[in-house]
Amino acid sequence: MATIRLPLSGNVTQAIWSAFLSPFNNQVGLINISVGRSSAPEVEEQVLTEVASYGRQLGRIGDALTVLVRHFHPTEPLTKDEEKALTALRAMLDEIADVKEQHQRKGLRA
């Protein structure tokens, strides 16, 4: 059976840039995505451009959580909801490690 791909439906990765500067938010691009309002947009922009992208920030938080979860020894039994939350976190962190390893990146395991 033949595979039919409609325009803009295939596995295509392409960067498209516009030469127009928006007078409202100083962004350049054909498509600009806003993920919400920030109480300090200048701080957020500087962190993203000079420190780390959202992905890198989340990656480092995830790695640190993996270390903490791995060495976590509660002094009293966890409730069912607490255990469920930790189990879900471990599963997500392991799935993230799987994806990283698919791209020849080191993934920490909870």
Disulfide bonds with the S-S distance in Angstrom:
none
